[in-house]
Amino acid sequence: MMLIDCPYCGERAQAEFTYERTLDSIVSLDMPVEEVLARLFSRANPRGEDRELWRHTFGCRQWLVLRRHRRTHAIAAVDPYAPDDPE
């Protein structure tokens, strides 16, 4: 079982959380169409660590950024999500 250390609630089971997407696939309304298409359909699929957007759905309901290894699922960091932060 994967445990996620929520900065607001402490360590919880992964079943309380919902995966949304990787941070590099988030688009804004003012982005050019070419960039939106590239972010949504032409992204890299690294085997190593990636930054992902998760929500603590059955807890505090906060959005979180997990730095997680895609193959081992080891979580290196969990931070609150700030939409204005650079990737």
ROMI-814835 format. One record per residue (C-alpha): residue number from 1; residue in three letters; x, z negated, y negated. Coordinates in Angstrom, 1 decimal. Each point is the difference from the previous one (the first is absolute). Example, Ala and Ser with C-alpha at 12.3 -4.5 7.8 and 13.67 -1.06 7.14 Angstrom:
% ROMI-814835
<1 "ALA" <12.3 -7.8 4.5>>
<2 "SER" <1.4 0.7 -3.4>>
//
This chain:
% ROMI-814835
<1 "MET" <0.0 0.0 0.0>>
<2 "MET" <1.3 1.0 -3.4>>
<3 "LEU" <0.0 -2.8 -2.7>>
<4 "ILE" <-0.1 0.7 -3.7>>
<5 "ASP" <1.1 -2.6 -2.5>>
<6 "CYS" <-2.6 0.4 -2.8>>
<7 "PRO" <1.5 -1.3 -3.3>>
<8 "TYR" <-3.4 -1.6 -0.8>>
<9 "CYS" <-1.2 -1.3 3.4>>
<10 "GLY" <3.2 -0.4 2.1>>
<11 "GLU" <0.7 1.4 3.4>>
<12 "ARG" <-3.1 1.7 1.6>>
<13 "ALA" <-0.8 2.2 3.0>>
<14 "GLN" <0.2 3.8 -0.7>>
<15 "ALA" <-3.7 0.2 1.1>>
<16 "GLU" <-1.0 -1.5 -3.4>>
<17 "PHE" <1.7 2.9 -1.9>>
<18 "THR" <-0.9 3.7 -0.4>>
<19 "TYR" <2.6 2.7 -0.3>>
<20 "GLU" <-0.7 2.4 -2.9>>
<21 "ARG" <3.0 2.4 -0.3>>
<22 "THR" <3.6 0.4 -0.9>>
<23 "LEU" <0.9 -0.5 -3.6>>
<24 "ASP" <1.3 3.5 -0.4>>
<25 "SER" <-3.4 1.5 0.7>>
<26 "ILE" <-1.8 -1.8 -2.8>>
<27 "VAL" <-1.1 2.5 -2.7>>
<28 "SER" <-1.3 -0.5 -3.6>>
<29 "LEU" <-2.7 2.0 -1.8>>
<30 "ASP" <2.5 1.4 -2.5>>
<31 "MET" <2.5 1.4 2.5>>
<32 "PRO" <0.4 3.8 0.2>>
<33 "VAL" <-1.8 1.6 3.0>>
<34 "GLU" <3.3 1.1 1.6>>
<35 "GLU" <1.3 -3.6 0.0>>
<36 "VAL" <-3.2 -1.3 1.5>>
<37 "LEU" <0.1 2.6 2.8>>
<38 "ALA" <3.6 -0.8 0.7>>
<39 "ARG" <-0.6 -3.8 0.1>>
<40 "LEU" <-3.0 0.4 2.3>>
<41 "PHE" <1.0 2.7 2.3>>
<42 "SER" <3.8 0.6 -0.1>>
<43 "ARG" <1.4 -3.5 0.2>>
<44 "ALA" <3.0 -1.1 2.1>>
<45 "ASN" <-0.7 -2.0 3.2>>
<46 "PRO" <3.1 -2.3 0.2>>
<47 "ARG" <0.8 -2.0 3.1>>
<48 "GLY" <1.4 -2.8 -1.9>>
<49 "GLU" <-1.3 -2.4 -2.6>>
<50 "ASP" <-2.9 1.1 -2.2>>
<51 "ARG" <-2.1 -1.6 -2.7>>
<52 "GLU" <-3.7 -0.2 0.8>>
<53 "LEU" <-3.2 -1.1 -1.7>>
<54 "TRP" <-2.1 -2.6 1.9>>
<55 "ARG" <-3.0 -2.1 -1.0>>
<56 "HIS" <-0.6 -3.6 1.2>>
<57 "THR" <-3.6 1.0 0.9>>
<58 "PHE" <-1.0 -3.2 1.8>>
<59 "GLY" <1.9 -2.4 -2.3>>
<60 "CYS" <0.7 0.1 -3.7>>
<61 "ARG" <-0.9 3.7 -0.3>>
<62 "GLN" <3.2 0.7 -1.9>>
<63 "TRP" <1.9 3.3 0.2>>
<64 "LEU" <3.6 -0.5 1.4>>
<65 "VAL" <3.1 2.2 0.4>>
<66 "LEU" <1.7 -0.4 3.4>>
<67 "ARG" <3.5 1.2 0.6>>
<68 "ARG" <-0.3 0.7 3.7>>
<69 "HIS" <2.1 1.8 2.6>>
<70 "ARG" <-2.1 2.8 1.5>>
<71 "ARG" <1.4 -0.2 3.5>>
<72 "THR" <0.6 -3.7 0.5>>
<73 "HIS" <-2.8 -1.2 -2.3>>
<74 "ALA" <2.4 -2.7 -1.4>>
<75 "ILE" <-1.2 -1.1 -3.5>>
<76 "ALA" <2.9 -0.3 -2.5>>
<77 "ALA" <-2.1 -1.1 -3.0>>
<78 "VAL" <-3.6 -0.5 -1.2>>
<79 "ASP" <-0.7 0.2 -3.7>>
<80 "PRO" <-3.1 0.1 -2.2>>
<81 "TYR" <-1.0 3.5 -0.9>>
<82 "ALA" <0.5 1.0 -3.6>>
<83 "PRO" <-1.4 3.5 -0.7>>
<84 "ASP" <2.4 0.6 -2.9>>
<85 "ASP" <3.2 -0.8 2.0>>
<86 "PRO" <2.1 3.0 0.9>>
<87 "GLU" <0.3 0.9 3.7>>
//
